[in-house]
Amino acid sequence: MSDYRLYQEKAKAQLEEWEADLDKLRAKARQKEADDKIDLEQKIRELEEKLEKGKVRYNELKASGESAWKSLKEGMDSAWNDLSLAFNEAKSKF
C-alpha cells in the first residue's frame, strides 16, 4: 500500500475517533451543572469548528490524488496537531 493511502486511512481513522470523542463530550455536557455545562458547550463548539476544518483538510487530501498529496501533508499535519491538542485538553478538563 502506498504512503498516500496509508496516510489517508490514518487520517480517516483519526477523524472517526475525534467524532466519537466529541459525542462523549456532548453526553457529558448534558449531565453537567449550569456553569460547567456552559464551559463544556463552548469547548464543544470550538472542537466542532476545528473538526470541520480537519474534515476539509482530509477532503483536500483525498481530492489531491497520490501525486500531489505530499504538498498538502504539512498543512494536514499542522491541523491534526491542533485538533489533537484541543481534544486532549477537553478530555482532561471535563
Phi, psi and omega per residue, in radians:
M1 nan 2.444 -3.092
S2 -1.288 2.789 3.087
D3 -1.016 -0.684 3.136
Y4 -1.031 -0.861 -3.130
R5 -1.126 -0.732 3.121
L6 -1.103 -0.761 3.127
Y7 -1.098 -0.735 3.130
Q8 -1.105 -0.777 3.125
E9 -1.129 -0.710 3.104
K10 -1.093 -0.744 3.130
A11 -1.106 -0.752 3.135
K12 -1.101 -0.770 3.135
A13 -1.099 -0.687 3.138
Q14 -1.160 -0.736 3.092
L15 -1.024 -0.764 3.131
E16 -1.104 -0.681 3.113
E17 -1.136 -0.743 3.128
W18 -1.165 -0.609 3.059
E19 -1.058 -0.765 3.122
A20 -1.133 -0.718 3.096
D21 -1.082 -0.709 3.127
L22 -1.129 -0.697 3.072
D23 -1.066 -0.685 3.108
K24 -1.142 -0.709 3.111
L25 -1.146 -0.662 3.086
R26 -1.082 -0.725 3.125
A27 -1.116 -0.718 3.099
K28 -1.112 -0.670 -3.128
A29 -1.072 -0.636 3.138
R30 -1.158 -0.382 -3.085
Q31 -1.722 -0.141 -3.040
K32 -1.431 2.784 3.019
E33 -1.242 2.929 -2.999
A34 -0.939 -0.933 -3.089
D35 -1.110 -0.839 3.117
D36 -1.109 -0.629 -3.116
K37 -1.130 -0.717 3.124
I38 -1.077 -0.809 3.127
D39 -1.074 -0.789 -3.115
L40 -1.170 -0.712 3.125
E41 -1.126 -0.633 3.070
Q42 -1.110 -0.769 3.128
K43 -1.120 -0.674 3.114
I44 -1.087 -0.755 3.112
R45 -1.061 -0.734 3.109
E46 -1.094 -0.752 3.128
L47 -1.144 -0.681 3.113
E48 -1.063 -0.739 3.120
E49 -1.120 -0.782 3.138
K50 -1.148 -0.692 3.131
L51 -1.141 -0.680 3.101
E52 -1.089 -0.724 3.079
K53 -1.108 -0.674 3.083
G54 -1.097 -0.673 3.109
K55 -1.160 -0.665 3.097
V56 -1.073 -0.807 3.108
R57 -1.053 -0.726 3.129
Y58 -1.098 -0.763 3.119
N59 -1.138 -0.613 3.047
E60 -1.103 -0.724 3.111
L61 -1.062 -0.833 -3.141
K62 -1.068 -0.693 -3.096
A63 -1.327 -0.346 -3.049
S64 -1.217 -0.529 -3.081
G65 1.442 2.881 -3.022
E66 -1.147 -0.551 -3.069
S67 -1.306 -0.417 -3.056
A68 -1.971 -0.012 -3.002
W69 -1.130 -0.530 -3.094
K70 -1.119 -0.497 3.108
S71 -1.223 -0.401 3.118
L72 -1.637 -0.224 -3.016
K73 -1.047 -0.739 -3.103
E74 -1.087 -0.797 3.097
G75 -1.123 -0.664 3.113
M76 -1.136 -0.793 3.135
D77 -1.082 -0.684 3.122
S78 -1.121 -0.797 3.114
A79 -1.091 -0.701 -3.136
W80 -1.137 -0.735 3.114
N81 -1.092 -0.739 3.112
D82 -1.071 -0.796 3.114
L83 -1.113 -0.764 -3.114
S84 -1.068 -0.794 3.107
L85 -1.084 -0.745 -3.123
A86 -1.124 -0.762 3.140
F87 -1.184 -0.718 3.123
N88 -1.090 -0.718 3.117
E89 -1.107 -0.787 -3.112
A90 -1.139 -0.739 -3.136
K91 -1.150 -0.640 -3.132
S92 -1.325 -0.526 -3.110
K93 -1.350 -0.643 -3.071
F94 -2.010 nan nan
